[in-house]
């Protein structure tokens, strides 16, 4: 494979992620500001402490997601590059750069609710975890490794492609490079 395949970031998808994150942060702030009113309303659960916990989780989780997505809005790099060396992922908050074909041992898929991920199985997972400089990203990669057996996952949430097309493309080039 002599040519590179470049898949750009989808600014429209990223903008929707930012707006969705802002909405959930606002909802979390509302939960934090008035948990008693929400606890006494017809909504479940009726515990104001639990409502505050939900508010904190919403603000922190979606705040972090929104920040990563906002940063990607201004990123001019391609979201994903597939070349003769491997896969260069620049699409998410856990991107670590080049994943070499020689390190890849398999390609899989996982689904969390309706979200599908391409799982890149590698022979040296700790090496790739250590490449992550961001502490939150490193924690996410460790969680992926503990749950799925690999720290590297690729989502199409911020890419100008769909899941099936990307998975087929990666599998095709993985097979071509594993035969060489």
C-alpha positions, 0 to 999 in steps of 0.5 A: 500500500503506497498511498495514504487514506485520509479521513477528515474530521466532521466539523458538523458532527463535532459541533453537535457533540459540543452542543449536546455536551453544553446541554447536559452541562446545563442540565447538570447545573440545574440539578445542582442548583435546585435538587430539593425542588427536583426531589419533591417533583414527580421526577424520580428519584426523590433523593436530593443527594442522588440528584446532586450526584447526577448533576456533578457527574453530568457537569464533569463528564460532559464538560470534559467531553465538550472541551475535547470536542471544542478543541477538535473543532479547530483542529486542521489535522485529518481525523484518521490516516491509514498508510503503510506504517499503520493507523494514525488516529487523531479523532478522539481525546485518547488519540496517541498517534501511529499504531503500527501494523506490526503491533496490531494483533487483531481488529474487533468491535464493541458496542456500548448502548448504540455507540459502536467502537472499532477495537484495535488489539495490540501486542504491547498495550502498555506501550500505547497507554504510556504514549498518552500524555493526558491524564484523563485520556490515560485513565480512559485507555486503561479502562478500555484495556481492563474491560475490552483487552485493548486500550485502543478504540476508534469511534466514527463520532467525529469522522466523515465516514460511517462505522461499517465503511471504516471497519471494512477499510481498516480490516482490509489494510490490516490483512494486506499488511499482516501478509507482508 
